[in-house]
C-alpha cells in the first residue's frame, strides 16, 4: 500500500472518551480530521454473551503510513481489551481533500532532527 494513501480508520469508544481521543489524534498530527458520531448502538458477542452498548464512532482521516501510530495512540487510552480499530483505504477521493489530509499529518511524518 502506498504510504501516502488516504485511509479512514474507524474506532468505537465509550462516549466519555470520544472527544478527548479525537483531539489527541489531531493535536499530534496523526489525523487531519476526526468525525465523532454519537449515539451508536453496538450489538456484539463477548465472552459467549450477546452484549449491547451505547458508543461513539470515530472516523479518523489519515494516511496509511501513520496507521500503526494511530493504532498505538488509540490503544494507549482505550479501555477495551479488544478495541475496534479498522482501517479502510480510500480508493476515490477529491484530490484537493486528499492533499489537505496529507499536509495536515505531514508534521507526524517528518523525521526528527538528530
Secondary structure by P-SEA (a helix, b strand, c coil): ccccbbbbbbbbcccccaaaaaaaaaaaccccbbbbbcbbbbbbbcccbbbbbbbbbbbccccccaaaaaaaaaaacccccccbbbbbbbcccaaaaaaaaaaaaccccccccc
